Amino acid sequence: MDQQTRAPEKPRERVEKERHRIKKQEDEVTQQSDDSFPASDPPSFTPVKGPTGEPDTKK
């Protein structure tokens, strides 16, 4: 059946299809995000203490 001979979709059917498509897309994003853990963690903001590679001028 091609698109011209099909009965037009009812608004509720169209909305339900779109809702299902969005839910599926969100599930895929969530799964990919979970699979990338811990690489997706933001870097730590803890300041580094210790040698910086610069010569110590205070003595």
Secondary structure, 3 states (H helix, E strand, C coil): CCCCCCCCCCHHHHHHHHHHHHHHHHHHHHHHHHHCCCCCCCCCCCCCCCCCCCCCCCC
